Amino acid sequence: MINIEEIRAQFPILARKVNGKPLVYFDNGATTQKPQQVIDAIVDYYSNHNSNIHRGVHTLSQEATSLFEESRKTIQAFINAKHVHEIIFTKGTTDSISLVANSFSRAFLKAGDEIIVSEMEHHSNFLPWQNLRDEFGIVLKVIKLKPNAELDIEQAKTLFTSKTKLLAITQVSNTLGIINSIKEFISEARKRGAKVLVDGAHSTPHIKVNVQDLDADFFVFSMHTVYGPTGVGVLYGKEELLNAMPPYQYGGGIIKSVTIEKTELAELPNKFEAGTPNIEGVVATKASIDFVNKVGIENISAHEHALLLKATKALNELPEIEIYGNTKTKLV
């Protein structure tokens, strides 16, 4: 059992009053508030370690690089990635999906190949694939919703063909809170040799993620909904795919050597992390994951589900309210 008042006290912003009343914040799907330990991690970085990473031999650069890479190891353990270099830091879920859309398409797709998405997707997991359709002749197919707002797995099965190269699907709907049977959809993709990108933006903050158990080829999420800083995202990708894909951006940090004639790219994960990143944000992600681990993701999920049941019961008593996606697989 978790002590809600004790947890609430760790969030400085919740001491505010709005319109004369204690702040009640429900917009966690858009972004979560930050516990004191995440704020402290950012302050500590700028107060004691501020430097660029991976490119300096002086003390501060070595310290900053070490803190940055510790966060990568923390994320690897949090989602159970096989290798630490399969964790790529980005600006967020949108950036992670755009990276895959750009790089995967250049490595593996041609006109006439198929990508499958669902009606349930957030814009970040729809627009990049729609753009590939419009610009490069990729065929975009869409999994429909059943009347109860769950994804129609039987209809999905009819969409896969030998030309299907990628399934891009959300694990949890950002609007309905429905948990999709991801393993079942991945199984269908595997039958046709298709790869799978899982949008975990709205699952990672609420349920335990195990990318190896899912057998996802790519898994993406943002730290700002996991009590961490804005401007930090995570792309997990299987080593063999990331190695085969060209960089999304070119610039400092992604190279091993450069001459006028030729550039030799760095190994993973640096290959996909061009330029100076949001260093303080990445450093603070360790504090946010430490916070989640201390509270316990199972405890978080159980408490949120209890709130869901309470809110649903109260709303169902109002005749003017109609709830969509009211299924047993609903998360929050």
C-alpha positions in Angstrom: 0.0 0.0 0.0 1.4 3.4 -1.0 1.0 6.6 1.1 -0.5 9.1 -1.4 0.1 12.1 0.9 3.7 11.2 1.3 4.1 10.8 -2.5 2.2 14.0 -3.2 4.5 15.9 -0.8 7.5 15.1 -3.2 6.0 17.3 -5.9 6.7 20.9 -5.1 4.1 22.3 -7.6 1.3 20.5 -5.8 1.8 22.8 -2.9 0.4 25.6 -5.1 -3.1 26.9 -4.8 -5.2 27.7 -7.9 -8.2 29.8 -7.6 -7.7 29.6 -3.8 -7.8 25.8 -3.7 -5.0 23.2 -3.6 -3.9 22.2 -7.1 -5.5 19.1 -8.5 -3.8 18.0 -11.7 -5.4 15.5 -14.1 -3.5 16.2 -17.3 -0.8 13.5 -16.9 -1.4 12.2 -20.4 0.0 15.5 -21.7 2.8 15.7 -19.2 3.4 14.7 -15.6 4.6 16.9 -12.8 8.1 16.4 -11.5 9.2 15.1 -8.1 11.8 17.1 -6.1 14.6 14.6 -6.9 14.2 15.2 -10.6 14.4 18.9 -10.1 17.4 18.5 -7.8 19.2 16.4 -10.5 18.9 19.2 -13.0 20.1 21.8 -10.5 23.0 19.5 -9.5 24.0 19.0 -13.1 24.2 22.7 -13.8 25.7 23.6 -10.5 28.5 20.9 -10.5 28.9 19.1 -13.8 27.9 21.3 -16.7 29.9 20.4 -19.8 29.5 18.8 -23.2 29.6 15.1 -23.4 31.6 12.5 -25.4 34.1 15.1 -26.7 36.2 16.3 -23.8 39.1 14.9 -21.7 38.7 17.4 -18.9 37.0 16.5 -15.5 33.6 18.1 -16.1 33.2 16.5 -19.5 34.1 13.1 -18.1 31.6 13.6 -15.2 28.8 14.8 -17.5 29.4 11.9 -19.9 29.3 9.4 -17.1 26.0 10.8 -15.7 24.5 10.8 -19.2 25.5 7.1 -19.8 24.3 6.1 -16.4 20.8 7.2 -17.5 21.1 5.1 -20.6 21.9 2.0 -18.4 18.9 2.9 -16.2 16.6 3.0 -19.1 18.0 -0.3 -20.5 17.2 -2.0 -17.2 13.8 -0.3 -16.9 12.5 -1.7 -20.2 14.7 -4.8 -20.2 16.6 -4.1 -23.4 19.2 -6.7 -24.3 22.0 -4.1 -25.0 22.6 -0.7 -23.6 23.6 0.6 -27.1 20.0 -0.3 -28.2 18.8 2.8 -26.2 18.8 6.0 -28.3 18.0 9.3 -26.7 15.8 11.6 -28.8 13.6 14.7 -28.1 10.5 12.7 -27.4 8.1 10.1 -28.8 7.4 12.2 -31.9 11.1 12.5 -32.7 11.7 8.8 -32.1 9.0 7.7 -34.5 10.1 10.3 -37.1 13.7 8.8 -36.8 12.4 5.3 -37.5 10.2 6.5 -40.3 13.1 8.3 -42.0 15.8 5.8 -41.4 13.9 2.5 -41.7 12.3 3.7 -44.9 15.6 4.5 -46.5 17.1 1.2 -45.5 14.2 -1.2 -46.1 11.2 0.3 -48.0 10.4 0.9 -51.7 7.2 2.1 -53.4 4.4 -0.4 -53.1 5.6 -1.8 -49.7 3.0 -1.7 -47.0 2.8 -0.2 -43.5 0.0 -0.9 -41.1 -1.2 1.5 -38.4 -4.5 1.7 -36.5 -7.4 4.1 -36.0 -6.3 4.4 -32.4 -2.9 6.1 -33.1 -1.8 9.4 -31.8 -0.9 11.9 -34.6 2.8 11.2 -33.9 2.3 7.6 -35.0 0.2 8.4 -38.0 1.5 11.5 -39.8 5.0 10.1 -40.5 3.6 7.0 -42.2 1.0 9.0 -44.0 3.9 11.2 -45.3 5.7 8.1 -46.6 2.5 7.2 -48.4 2.2 10.6 -50.0 5.9 11.2 -50.9 7.2 7.7 -51.7 4.3 5.6 -52.7 4.2 3.4 -49.6 0.8 1.7 -49.1 -0.8 2.7 -45.8 -3.4 0.3 -44.2 -5.5 1.0 -41.1 -6.7 -1.4 -38.4 -10.3 -0.5 -37.5 -12.0 -0.2 -34.1 -14.7 -2.6 -33.0 -18.0 -1.0 -31.6 -16.5 -1.3 -28.1 -13.5 0.8 -29.3 -11.0 -2.2 -29.1 -8.9 -2.8 -32.1 -10.3 -5.5 -34.4 -7.7 -8.2 -34.6 -9.7 -10.3 -37.1 -9.9 -7.3 -39.5 -6.2 -6.7 -38.9 -5.3 -10.3 -39.9 -6.8 -9.5 -43.4 -4.4 -6.5 -43.9 -1.1 -8.4 -43.7 0.5 -9.5 -47.0 3.9 -10.4 -48.2 4.5 -6.7 -48.9 3.8 -5.6 -45.3 7.1 -4.3 -43.9 6.1 -2.6 -40.7 3.3 -2.5 -38.2 3.3 0.7 -36.1 0.9 0.4 -33.2 0.2 1.9 -29.8 0.3 -0.2 -26.7 -2.2 2.0 -24.8 -4.5 4.5 -26.4 -3.9 8.1 -25.3 -7.6 9.0 -25.5 -9.4 5.7 -24.5 -6.9 4.2 -22.1 -7.4 0.8 -23.7 -4.6 -1.7 -23.5 -4.0 -3.4 -26.8 -3.1 -7.1 -27.1 0.2 -6.2 -28.5 1.7 -9.7 -28.5 -1.2 -10.9 -30.6 -0.7 -8.2 -33.2 3.1 -8.8 -33.2 2.5 -12.5 -33.8 0.4 -11.6 -36.9 3.2 -9.3 -38.1 5.8 -12.0 -37.6 3.9 -14.5 -39.8 4.5 -12.2 -42.8 8.0 -11.2 -41.8 7.0 -7.6 -40.9 8.8 -5.5 -38.3 6.9 -3.8 -35.4 7.2 -0.4 -33.8 5.3 -0.1 -30.5 4.3 3.4 -29.3 4.8 3.1 -25.6 4.2 6.8 -24.8 1.0 6.0 -22.8 2.0 2.6 -21.5 5.4 3.1 -20.0 4.2 5.5 -17.2 1.6 3.0 -16.1 2.6 -0.7 -16.7 5.8 -2.7 -16.6 7.4 -2.8 -20.0 9.6 -5.6 -21.2 10.7 -5.1 -24.8 12.4 -8.5 -25.1 9.2 -10.2 -23.9 7.1 -8.2 -26.3 9.6 -8.9 -29.1 9.2 -5.4 -30.3 11.6 -4.3 -33.0 11.2 -0.7 -32.0 9.7 0.8 -28.8 9.3 4.5 -28.2 8.3 6.8 -25.3 8.8 10.2 -23.8 10.3 10.9 -20.4 8.1 13.9 -19.7 5.1 11.5 -19.0 7.3 9.4 -16.7 7.9 12.2 -14.2 11.0 13.3 -16.1 12.0 16.4 -18.0 10.5 17.6 -21.3 12.6 17.3 -24.4 13.8 13.8 -23.7 12.6 10.7 -25.6 13.7 7.1 -25.8 14.0 4.9 -28.9 14.7 1.3 -28.3 15.6 -0.6 -31.4 17.0 -4.1 -32.0 20.8 -3.9 -32.6 20.7 -5.5 -36.1 18.1 -3.0 -37.4 19.7 0.1 -36.0 23.0 -1.0 -37.5 21.4 -1.4 -40.9 19.7 2.0 -40.8 21.3 5.3 -41.8 21.4 8.3 -39.4 18.3 10.5 -39.1 20.5 13.6 -38.7 24.1 14.3 -39.6 26.6 16.4 -37.5 28.9 16.4 -34.6 28.8 13.4 -32.3 27.9 10.7 -34.8 31.2 10.3 -36.5 34.3 8.2 -35.9 36.4 10.0 -38.5 35.9 12.6 -41.2 37.9 13.5 -44.3 37.0 15.5 -47.4 36.5 12.2 -49.3 34.8 10.1 -46.7 33.0 10.0 -43.3 33.1 7.0 -41.1 30.1 6.8 -38.7 30.3 6.1 -35.0 29.0 2.9 -33.5 25.6 2.6 -31.7 24.2 4.5 -29.9 26.2 7.6 -31.0 25.3 7.1 -34.6 21.8 8.4 -34.0 22.6 11.2 -31.5 23.9 14.1 -33.6 24.7 17.4 -31.9 24.6 18.5 -28.3 21.6 16.8 -26.7 19.4 17.8 -23.8 22.2 16.7 -21.4 20.6 17.9 -18.1 17.3 16.3 -19.2 18.8 12.9 -19.9 20.8 13.1 -16.7 17.6 13.7 -14.7 15.9 10.7 -16.3 17.7 8.5 -13.9 16.1 10.3 -11.0 12.7 10.0 -12.6 13.1 6.2 -13.1 14.5 5.9 -9.6 11.3 7.6 -8.4 9.1 5.2 -10.3 11.1 2.2 -9.1 10.9 3.3 -5.5 7.1 3.8 -5.6 6.7 0.6 -7.7 5.1 0.5 -11.2 2.7 -2.1 -9.9 1.6 0.2 -7.1 1.2 3.1 -9.5 -0.9 1.0 -11.9 -3.1 -0.4 -9.1 -3.8 3.1 -7.6 -4.6 4.5 -11.0 -7.0 1.7 -11.7 -8.7 2.2 -8.4 -9.2 5.9 -9.4 -10.5 4.8 -12.8 -13.2 2.6 -11.2 -14.2 5.3 -8.8 -14.5 7.9 -11.5 -16.3 5.6 -13.9 -18.9 4.7 -11.2 -19.5 8.4 -10.5 -19.8 9.4 -14.1 -22.1 6.5 -15.0 -24.6 8.0 -12.5 -24.9 11.1 -14.7 -27.4 10.6 -17.5 -25.8 13.2 -19.7 -22.4 11.4 -19.7 -21.5 8.6 -22.2 -18.2 6.8 -21.7 -16.4 5.5 -24.8 -14.0 2.6 -24.7 -15.5 1.2 -21.5 -13.8 -2.2 -21.7 -12.1 -4.6 -19.3 -8.8 -3.9 -20.9 -8.9 -0.2 -20.0 -6.0 1.2 -18.1 -6.7 4.7 -16.9 
